[in-house]
Amino acid sequence: MAPKWLSVRVDNNIVKFIYHIVDGAEKLKGVRIGHEMAEIGDTIHFNGKRLSVERR
């Protein structure tokens, strides 16, 4: 369900999904974009060249 500009970068390994285990279940912790960590509620911006994270 990601927009095309984001899904292309997920395929190129620029965006990585980070999971953690809670009570034996694997849950999404956030998304790593370069050196920044985007968590639920944050906004991801794309300016045509770079992705950046805006905190909530």
LUMDREN-899497 format. One record per residue: x, y, z of N, C-alpha, C, CB in turn. Coordinates in steps of 0.02 Angstrom, whole numbers, always signed. Atoms other than C-alpha are relative to their C-alpha. Glycine has a CB too. Layout:
BEGIN
    n_X    n_Y    n_Z   ca_X   ca_Y   ca_Z    c_X    c_Y    c_Z   cb_X   cb_Y   cb_Z
      X      Y      Z      X      Y      Z      X      Y      Z      X      Y      Z
...
! end
This chain:
BEGIN
    n_X    n_Y    n_Z   ca_X   ca_Y   ca_Z    c_X    c_Y    c_Z   cb_X   cb_Y   cb_Z
    +40    -60     +0     +0     +0     +0    +43    +63     +0    -46     +0    +60
    -44    -59     +0   +152   +115     -7     -5    +37    -67    +73    -20    +14
     -2    -38    +62   +159   +255   -135    +58    -24    -44     +6    +76    +13
    -50    +26    +46   +262   +216   -290    +71    +25    +16    -18    +20    -72
    -66    -27    -14   +406   +333   -241    +32    -34    +60     -5    +75    +13
    -27    +35    -58   +425   +239    -76    +12    -73    -15    -48     +7    +60
     -9    +71    +15   +401    +64   -143    +62    -13    -43    -62    -27    -36
    -61     +7    +40   +542    +90   -269    +61     -1    +46     +6    +58    -51
    -57     -2    -45   +661   +133   -126     +2    -60    +47     -3    +63    +40
     +1    +60    -41   +604    -16    -22    +34    -57    -39    -73    -20    +20
    -32    +51    +41   +657   -128   -168    +75    +10     -6    -32     +0    -69
    -71    -15     +6   +826    -41   -175    +38     -3    +66     +9    +68    -30
    -31     +8    -66   +863    -76     +9    +20    +66    +33    +60    -44     -4
    -12    -63    -34   +866   +109    +55    -42     +4    +63    -16    +60    -47
    +46     +2    -56   +719    +82   +171     +1    -70    +30    -72    +21    -21
     -2    +65    -34   +731    -58   +301    -52     +0    +56    +70    -15    +28
    +50     +8    -52   +592   -121   +414    +32    -32    +61    -59    -43    -26
    -30    +23    -62   +643   -147   +596    -55    -31    +43    +36    +59    +39
    +49    +36    -41   +550   -276   +701    +30    -15    +68    -21    -66    -35
    -22    +24    -65   +558   -326   +883    -51    -51    +25     +7    +59    +51
    +42    +54    -25   +486   -472   +981    -31    +21    +66    +40    -66     +9
    +37    -16    -60   +351   -439  +1111    -44    -60    +16    -43    +66     -8
    +39    +59    -22   +279   -589  +1206     -2    -54    -53    -70    +21    +18
     -5    +53    +49   +339   -707  +1070    -27    +18    -69    -37    -59    +24
    +26    -22    +65   +259   -607   +928    +46    +54    -29    -73    +26     +7
    -42    -50    +34   +359   -507   +801    -43    +60    -19    +35    -30    -62
    +38    -60    +15   +297   -327   +788    +45    +52    -33    -32    +29    +65
    -37    -52    +34   +350   -182   +678    +18    +55    +50    -40    +29    -59
    -24    -53    -45   +455    -59   +779     +3    +67    -37    +68    -18    +29
     -6    -61    +40   +486    +67   +640    +33    -14    -66    +38    +53    +38
    -32     +5    +66   +567   +100   +473    +63    +41     +2    -48    +24    -56
    -63    -36     +1   +749   +147   +453    +11    +26    -71    +59    -46    +22
    -14    -33    +63   +786   +271   +314    +69    +31     +6    -55    +55    -18
    -69    -23     -8   +972   +292   +298    +21     -9    +73     +9    +74    -21
    -19     +4    -71  +1026   +333   +476    -57    +22    +47    +61    +44    +13
    +56    -22    -40   +856   +398   +535    -51    -56    +10    -34    +61    -32
    +51    +49    -16   +721   +293   +619    -68    +34     +0    +14    -34    +67
    +68    -26     +1   +539   +330   +576    -45    -49    +38    -26    +10    -74
    +46    +40    -39   +411   +267   +701    -71    +16    -20    +11    +11    +76
    +70    -11    +16   +223   +256   +690    -20    +70    +22    -45    -53    +34
    +21    -68    -14   +150   +431   +681    +46    +52    -32     -3    +11    +73
    -46    -46    +32   +303   +510   +598    -19     +8    -74    +74    -25     +6
    +14    -14    +70   +295   +585   +423    +64     -8    -40    -29    +71     -9
    -57     +9    +44   +411   +534   +282     -8    +48    -59     +6    -74    -24
     +1    -49    +55   +453   +671   +155    +49    -21    -54    +17    +71    +26
    -43    +14    +58   +526   +648    -19     +3    +63    -42    -27    -60    -41
     -7    -63    +37   +597   +802   -107    +22    -10    -72    +49    +45    +35
    -21    +15    +68   +637   +716   -272    +68    -34     -2     +2    +63    -41
    -66    +31     -4   +811   +660   -217     +9    -40    +64    +53    +53     -6
    -14    +31    -65   +808   +615    -33    -64    -11    +40    +48    +43    +40
    +53    +13    -49   +694   +541    +99    +21    +29    +66    -16    -76     +6
    -15    -24    -67   +683   +623   +270    -60    -14    +45    +16    +76     -1
    +51    +16    -50   +586   +593   +430    -16    +62    +41    +23    -57    +46
    +22    -55    -43   +483   +724   +522    -34    -31    +61    -48    +49    -38
    +29    +27    -63   +445   +683   +704    -70    +27    +11    +45    +18    +60
    +69    -20    -15   +266   +690   +764     -3    +57    +49    -39    -58    +26
! end
